[in-house]
Amino acid sequence: MAESQYAQLESKLNQLIELCQRLDKENAALKAREATWQQEKLRLVEKNELARSRVEAMIKRLKSLESEG
């Protein structure tokens, strides 16, 4: 291989290394964002379940008041 071919190969390898490093950082950032969204989803599911159980309790109470009256 000629010296210029080695230089081109080295340049391409350096570009690949930089790309891999960038993609690793991006991947880590995306995983962190996904974890945050998963936590938010769990929080909202819990909040929704609490609201649903409260509404169901209110409906039962209203039905019992209706049957008393």
N, C-alpha and C positions, 0 to 999 in steps of 0.2 A: 504494500500500500504506500502511496505517495504521502508525503508530509501534509499536503493540503487536504487529502482525504481524511487523515487522522484529525486534523483541525476541524473539518466539517462534522465528523462523527462526534468529537468532543463537544462541539457547539450544540448539536442536536441532543446529546445526552444531557447537557446542562439545561436545555429547554425542557426536556422531559422531567428532570428532577424538580425544576421550578413548578411545572404544571402539577406534578404529584403533590408537592408541598401545598400549593394553593388549593387543590381539591381536598386534601386532608383537612385544612383549616375550614373550608366551606362545609365539608361533611360534619365536622365537629359542631359548627354553628347550627347546622340544620338539625342535628340530633338534640342539641340543647333547646332549640325552639320547639321541636316535637314534644320533648319532655314537658315543657311549659304548657303546651296546648293540651297534653294528656291530663295534667293536673287540673287545668281549668275545666276540662270536660268532666272529670270526676266531681269537682266542686259543683258544677251546674246540675249534674245528675242527682247528687245528694239534695241540692236545693229544690229541685223539681219533685223528688220523692217526698220531701217534707211538706211542700205545698199541696201535693196530691192527697197526702194523708190528712192534712188539716181540712181540705175541702170535703173529703169523704166524711170526716167527723162532723162537720157542720151540716152536711146533708142528713146524716143519721139523726142529729139533734133536731133538725127542722121536721123530719118525718115523725119523730116521737112527739114533738109539740103539736103537730097537726093531728095525730091520732088521739091526743089527750083532749084537744079542743073540739 
